[in-house]
Each structure stands twice: as C-alpha cells, then as structure tokens.
Amino acid sequence: MKTLLLMRHAKSSWTVNGQPDRDRPLNERGSLDAPAMGAHLLRQNVCPDRIVSSSACRALTTARKVAQTCGLADDDVVMLDSLYHASPRAILDDVQALDDDEAQCILVVAHNPGMQE
C-alpha cells in the first residue's frame, strides 16, 4: 500500500515589504522546524521516497530541508507550480498524475487553505 503525507510549509517571513508572496523565505523558526519535521518522520519510520512541493520559496525550502534530513537526493524533490495555493482537489489531481510507480511514500509540501481542508 502506498502512503501519502501532507505537510504545510514551515513558518515564513513577512519582513520584506512589497515582496511577492511566492518569494517569501522561511523565517528563523521555519528554518529550524523544517529539518525537525524530517527528523520526526525518520523517528516514525515514514520518510518519503519522493517529495512534491509547491514552487513557492517557503514550500520548496521546507521540502529540501526535509529531504536532506531524510537522506533523499536533490532529484527526489519535484517542484510543481500547480501546488501554489492549490485546492484539495487540485492537490489530489497532481498526486494522481505523478508517473512514479517506484515511490511507496510521497510527501506533498504546499499551502493553506488547501492543505488544511
């Protein structure tokens, strides 16, 4: 059976006025929390084989920090523009469209409200 993990991006920064939303980086707390979530996944024995992330800076940085902690390679992180503020249906459609028969566990890193819903 395949496993799907859903994760909202780590805490982001609002310190740069006028910065486009897609370009907002992680703040200090988020930079620490992202690898901590990777470590939590390791402790639970549910590290993903593949991570699919929104293209927004904060989501992609979260995905890469989790991947590094879980021992994944750079090419194990897939960026999808369509996950940026995607609805729950769009998130599921993107996951179902993945052509990845080998991955048994996939982590999606995206945004609220889609992730929460």
Order of alpha helices (4+ residues) and beta strands (2+ residues): beta-alpha-beta-alpha-beta-alpha-beta
